[in-house]
Amino acid sequence: MAERKLSFLKAMGEGLRDAMREDPTVTVLGEDVDRSVIGATRGLIEEFGATRVRNTPISEATFVGACVGAAAVGLRPVVDLMVGSFFYVAMDQVANQAAKLRYMSGGQVDLPIVYFTMSGPSGSAAAQHSENPHPMLMNVAGLKIVMPSTPYDAKGLMLSAVRDPNPVVYFQDAVLGGSRGSVPEEPYSVPIGVADVKREGTDVTLVAIGALVPKALKVAAVLADEGISVEVVDPRTLVPLDRDRILSSVRKTGRLVVADNARRTAGAAAEILSVVTEEAFDALKSAPRRVAWEDVPVPFSPVLERRVLVGEDDIRAAVVATVGATTTVGGLQQELRQRATILSTDRA
């Protein structure tokens, strides 16, 4: 039997369709979800009708907030926010209401909401339509955040997100929408909070997020021909983060590079570096590095946009520099111990 391949967007839609067939309380709301301009909800209204697939006014704060109430009384709303930047318009409803109500009610109220959106630059979409706001939302206690990089994971994580009793933010990286991959026809789930090693390696761990996973795999393939073995880890879920899988990889390779299409300051890459330096410092052979955007809005100009975004050359340079570093953390620790011994001997 020929291998079944789907686009990322069709795999997302199939996962959502499976969830709606499984549970009649699952409803889809958003702007133009009947026609589905982007594509993830296309065909759902024909199967499930206008009661369960509802168009909303162009007022993100309104329908994002309405879904908090809908979830609290027993529905499982899935909200199509279309563009990641629109989270800013509905931030109070997401951060102050959806994220907090289950905690503030002592678990008496479940809030099974999925907010899914296309995020990240897609080619001169300009600053207001090119955001990757996942680092900001990672700081909101009470939210789960998923960001798949393959059609297989896109379908499986969608079903897991809809089943979860907590609010889940599901990011579909814009440039991955048309990417194709193997997707089983039957329903299946990919567990939230479990990372995936996309490529085994021994010299350096490369943690890549969203659309940077395929770029990381290309870099790893090229560097393999040059004698550098790169292990590519895809977190798939940013909250909760699979710390154990990342730490296990770093303890094996002794080196770390994190690539994320978001800003350097207070980003997902910074968080992952912090986890590793706090919990696996003794395993590091060189200083870890992050590859991320500069702290500027994403430009409209194609030339300037390319300047800001993370490319394969940026990832490659960071990996090569990390592997080639001569001052290692382990060596520094040994040198410090030797100096401490000398000082204590001199004092004696």
C-alpha positions in Angstrom: 0.0 0.0 0.0 1.3 3.4 -0.9 2.3 5.7 1.9 -0.4 8.3 2.7 0.9 11.9 2.6 -1.0 15.0 3.7 -0.2 18.7 4.0 0.3 20.1 7.4 -3.0 22.1 7.2 -5.0 19.1 6.0 -3.5 17.0 8.8 -4.5 19.6 11.4 -8.0 19.6 9.9 -8.2 15.8 10.0 -7.2 15.8 13.7 -10.0 18.4 14.4 -12.5 16.4 12.4 -11.6 13.2 14.4 -12.1 15.2 17.6 -15.6 16.4 16.5 -16.6 12.9 15.5 -15.5 11.6 18.8 -17.2 14.2 21.0 -20.4 16.1 20.1 -19.6 18.9 22.5 -16.6 20.0 20.4 -17.5 23.2 18.5 -15.4 25.4 16.2 -15.6 29.2 16.3 -13.8 32.0 14.5 -13.7 34.3 11.6 -14.7 32.7 8.3 -14.4 29.1 9.7 -17.1 28.0 7.3 -15.0 29.0 4.2 -11.6 28.6 6.0 -9.4 31.1 4.3 -6.3 29.5 5.7 -7.6 25.9 5.4 -7.6 24.1 8.7 -11.4 24.1 9.1 -12.3 23.6 5.5 -15.2 21.1 5.0 -16.2 20.9 8.6 -19.4 22.9 8.2 -20.6 20.5 5.5 -20.2 17.5 7.9 -21.2 19.1 11.3 -23.4 22.0 10.4 -23.6 25.6 11.3 -24.5 24.9 15.0 -21.1 23.3 15.6 -19.1 25.4 13.1 -19.9 29.1 13.9 -18.6 32.2 12.2 -18.0 35.1 14.5 -17.7 38.9 14.2 -14.3 40.4 13.7 -13.8 40.9 17.4 -11.2 38.5 18.9 -11.7 39.7 22.4 -15.4 39.0 22.2 -15.4 35.4 20.9 -12.2 34.4 22.8 -14.0 35.5 26.0 -17.3 33.9 25.0 -15.5 30.5 24.7 -14.4 30.7 28.4 -18.1 30.7 29.4 -18.9 28.0 26.8 -16.2 25.7 28.1 -17.2 26.3 31.7 -20.7 25.1 31.0 -19.7 21.9 29.2 -18.7 22.6 25.6 -15.2 22.1 24.1 -14.7 25.2 22.0 -11.9 25.2 19.4 -11.1 28.8 18.5 -9.5 29.8 15.1 -7.6 33.0 15.8 -6.2 33.0 12.2 -3.0 35.1 13.0 -0.8 34.8 16.0 -0.6 38.6 16.5 -4.4 38.6 17.3 -3.6 37.2 20.7 -2.6 40.7 21.7 -6.2 41.8 21.0 -7.6 39.1 23.3 -4.9 39.0 25.9 -7.1 39.7 28.9 -9.5 37.0 28.0 -6.7 34.5 27.5 -4.4 35.4 30.3 -6.8 36.7 33.0 -9.8 34.4 32.4 -9.1 31.2 30.4 -5.7 30.6 32.1 -6.8 31.2 35.6 -10.4 30.0 36.1 -9.6 26.3 36.7 -7.0 27.2 39.3 -9.1 29.8 41.0 -12.1 27.4 41.2 -9.9 24.7 42.9 -10.4 22.5 39.9 -14.2 22.6 40.0 -14.4 24.1 36.6 -12.7 22.5 33.6 -11.8 24.8 30.6 -11.2 22.5 27.6 -10.5 25.3 25.1 -8.1 25.1 22.1 -6.9 28.4 20.6 -5.2 27.6 17.3 -3.5 30.1 15.0 -1.1 30.5 12.2 2.0 32.2 13.5 5.3 33.5 12.3 6.5 35.3 9.1 5.1 34.0 5.8 6.9 36.4 3.4 6.5 40.2 3.8 3.3 40.0 5.9 4.7 42.9 7.9 5.1 43.4 11.6 1.4 43.0 12.6 1.0 39.7 10.8 4.4 38.0 11.4 4.5 37.5 15.2 5.5 34.3 17.0 4.0 35.1 20.4 4.7 31.7 22.0 7.4 33.1 24.4 5.0 35.6 25.8 2.3 33.0 26.3 4.8 30.5 27.9 4.9 33.0 30.8 1.1 32.7 31.4 0.5 30.1 34.1 -2.4 27.8 33.3 -1.9 27.5 29.5 -0.5 24.6 27.6 1.3 25.4 24.4 2.0 23.1 21.5 3.9 23.8 18.3 4.3 20.8 15.9 6.7 20.8 13.0 5.4 17.8 10.9 2.0 16.8 9.5 2.1 13.7 11.6 2.5 15.6 14.8 0.0 18.3 13.7 -2.8 15.7 13.5 -1.9 13.9 16.7 -1.4 17.0 18.8 -4.7 18.5 17.6 -6.6 15.5 19.0 -4.7 15.6 22.2 -5.3 19.4 22.6 -9.0 19.0 22.1 -9.2 16.2 24.7 -7.3 18.1 27.3 -9.3 19.7 30.2 -7.1 22.8 30.2 -6.8 25.7 27.7 -4.3 24.8 25.0 -2.7 27.2 22.5 -1.9 25.4 19.3 0.6 27.2 17.0 0.7 26.3 13.3 3.9 27.9 11.9 2.8 29.7 8.7 5.5 28.4 6.4 4.8 24.8 7.3 1.1 24.9 6.1 1.8 23.4 2.7 4.6 20.9 3.9 3.7 17.3 3.3 4.4 14.2 5.3 3.2 10.7 6.2 -0.1 10.8 8.2 -2.1 7.6 9.1 -5.8 7.7 8.2 -7.1 6.4 11.5 -7.4 8.7 14.6 -4.3 8.9 16.8 -2.9 11.2 19.4 0.5 12.6 20.1 0.9 13.2 23.9 1.3 16.7 25.1 4.6 17.3 26.9 6.7 14.7 25.0 9.6 15.9 22.8 10.8 13.9 19.8 14.3 13.2 18.7 14.0 13.8 14.9 17.7 12.8 14.3 20.2 10.9 16.5 23.6 12.4 17.0 26.6 12.4 19.3 28.5 15.7 19.0 25.9 18.4 19.7 22.2 18.7 20.6 20.3 21.1 18.4 16.8 21.9 19.8 14.7 23.4 17.1 11.2 24.8 17.3 8.4 24.9 14.7 9.5 25.8 11.2 13.2 25.6 12.2 13.0 21.8 12.7 13.2 21.0 8.9 16.0 23.6 8.6 17.8 22.0 11.5 17.5 18.6 9.9 19.0 20.0 6.6 21.9 21.5 8.5 22.5 18.3 10.4 22.6 16.3 7.1 25.2 18.7 5.6 27.3 18.7 8.8 27.3 14.9 8.9 29.3 14.9 5.7 31.8 17.2 7.4 32.2 14.8 10.4 29.9 16.6 12.9 27.1 14.4 14.3 24.1 16.6 15.3 21.1 15.3 17.4 18.0 17.3 16.5 15.4 17.5 19.2 11.9 18.9 18.5 10.1 19.9 21.8 6.7 19.7 20.0 5.2 21.1 23.3 6.6 24.2 24.8 4.5 24.1 28.0 4.9 21.6 29.6 8.4 21.3 28.3 10.0 17.9 28.1 13.0 18.8 30.2 14.1 15.2 30.6 14.4 14.5 26.9 16.4 17.6 26.3 18.6 17.1 29.3 19.2 13.4 28.4 20.4 14.5 24.9 22.7 17.2 26.3 24.2 14.8 28.7 25.0 12.5 25.8 26.4 15.1 23.4 27.8 17.7 25.9 26.8 20.6 23.7 23.7 22.6 23.0 22.3 25.0 20.4 18.7 26.2 20.5 17.0 27.6 17.4 13.8 29.5 17.6 12.0 32.0 15.2 11.2 34.5 18.0 13.1 37.2 19.8 16.2 36.6 21.9 15.0 38.4 25.0 13.0 36.2 27.4 12.3 33.7 24.6 11.8 30.0 24.4 15.5 29.5 23.5 16.5 31.4 26.6 14.3 29.2 28.8 15.7 26.0 27.3 19.3 27.3 27.8 18.4 28.1 31.4 17.1 24.6 32.1 20.2 23.0 30.7 22.7 25.3 32.5 20.8 24.8 35.8 20.4 21.1 35.6 23.2 19.7 33.3 26.0 22.3 33.7 28.6 19.6 34.6 27.8 17.8 31.2 28.6 20.8 29.0 31.8 20.8 27.0 31.3 24.3 25.7 29.0 27.3 26.3 25.5 26.7 24.9 24.2 29.0 22.2 20.9 30.3 21.0 19.9 31.3 17.5 16.9 33.7 17.5 15.6 37.0 16.1 17.0 40.4 17.0 14.8 42.4 19.3 13.0 44.3 16.5 9.6 44.1 14.8 9.6 41.9 11.7 10.1 44.1 8.7 7.9 44.2 5.6 10.9 44.6 3.3 11.9 41.1 2.0 15.6 41.9 2.4 15.3 43.2 5.9 12.9 40.3 6.8 15.5 37.8 5.8 18.1 39.7 7.8 16.0 39.3 11.0 14.8 35.7 10.6 16.8 32.6 11.5 18.2 30.8 8.5 20.1 27.6 7.9 23.4 29.5 7.7 22.7 31.0 11.2 22.0 27.5 12.6 25.1 26.0 11.0 27.4 28.8 12.2 26.1 28.3 15.8 26.6 24.5 15.7 30.1 24.7 14.2 31.1 27.4 16.7 29.8 25.3 19.6 31.5 22.1 18.5 34.7 24.0 17.8 34.9 25.9 21.1 38.1 25.3 22.9 37.2 26.6 26.3 34.8 24.0 27.7 32.7 24.2 30.7 34.2 20.9 32.0 37.7 22.2 31.4 36.8 25.5 33.2 35.5 23.5 36.2 38.6 21.4 36.3 40.8 24.6 36.2 38.8 26.2 39.0 39.2 23.1 41.1 43.0 23.1 40.5 43.3 26.7 41.4 41.3 26.1 44.6 43.6 23.3 45.5 46.7 25.5 44.9 45.2 28.3 47.0 44.4 26.0 49.9 47.9 24.5 49.8 49.5 27.9 49.8 47.4 29.0 52.8 48.3 25.9 54.7 
